[in-house]
Amino acid sequence: MITESAGNPAPAEDAVSNVLKWVLLAVAILTFALLGWATAVTYKTAPPQPERFVAANGTVIMTGDDILAGKGGFQRADLMDYGSLYGMGSYYGEDYTASTLVQLGTAVRDGIPRAGGEISFAALSTGEQFAATAAMQRALQGIDLTKPVVVLPGAVADAVTSVRDGVARSFATADPDAGWTPAYSLNPALARQTADFVVYSAITTVARRPGLNWSWTENWPYEPLVANTPTANTFRWTWISFCFTFFSFGLVLFIYQYWLNEPDVGPMDPLLNVFRPMTPSQRRIGKYFLIVAALLLVQIGAGAIMAHSYYDRRSFYGYSINDILPFNFLRDVHVQSPIVWIGLSWIGAGLFSRARNCRRSGSEGTAMAG
Ligand code: HEM
């Protein structure tokens, strides 16, 4: 930085950076206000969690506590780094919410009582299949999550129980073709509660909000089997956000072109013109960058193995890598390590430049000690 005391004139006021400061302030206020508003709306409109789900005969199928414990199980087994929930997580495995929704729809449809008794869905006539599918959709959409105790109709109660037990079993069963390693951190009780949590997430996508004809997730995921089709809101907000994004790009370019795009006539800071020898403090700070480089390599190594797993889920060049480094562990390493190396490189860079300034001001020892 050039200063008056060094005998140079004070730098002319930079009009561009002055305008940008105000733009930054306005954007920060606006976006944080939006963030606060969106958070409040999200909490207000989130699907309620009933105290318990029971069958018509009063048998408890799952409780709110089971669902909460299951959420912990889901996190503990790191399932979001293998598959996804509500579409968020890894694309490698299944979306648990969507796949469970299809299983629920199929199981309820197969379990709807038929006039002729135990006839499989496939054996029904087209008209009867249509009626059974419509009955299944009504039963699932009619689940009222706002009640503290939700009584599930016979076919739904049976379907929820069997799908839940199947999901719990799948957590403990290896599936090499899918690149799935059993979730060793889940004992049978926690696996069942984790399955409760997954089934509950699937129910929220199809159960309708009271008085409305769309679900708690605005009919996400799109699934014709249970009549989940995009709502008017889905179209509206998709296009509003799409247009807003591109409008904002245009606005930034417009502001820059019309008000800010002037040749830079300010005095240049000659700081980077010469590379001076490093100070002893700067050398010591080099250790930070070794760790940064090592972590980046670990991250890229994990990423490379994951990328290979998409091609061959069973092995890594003939070596059964899933047994030692399951995909979700690798993904966890891959997305967490940059948090450390990016943070560390910022700190390292800050200290590195400070260590140089210390020598320039001739008081390295004292400044570093401070
Ligand atoms: C050669 C280098 C890299 C390779 C081969 C690679 C590979 C991958 C693969 C295969 C995934 C998908 C995992 C999944 O199925 O969900 C992924 C996700 C991800 N990678 Fe990388 N990666 C590399 C570098 C990086 C770097 C340098 C960063 C950040 C500094 C990074 C950040 C991420 C993040 C945040 C995700 C999660 C994305 C999401 O879930 O939406 N990757 N990477």
Boltz pocket constraint, residues with backbone or C-beta under 6 A from the ligand:
constraints:
  - pocket:
      binder: B
      contacts: [[A, 81], [A, 89], [A, 90], [A, 91], [A, 92], [A, 299], [A, 300], [A, 302], [A, 303], [A, 304], [A, 306], [A, 307], [A, 331], [A, 334], [A, 335], [A, 338]]
      max_distance: 6.0
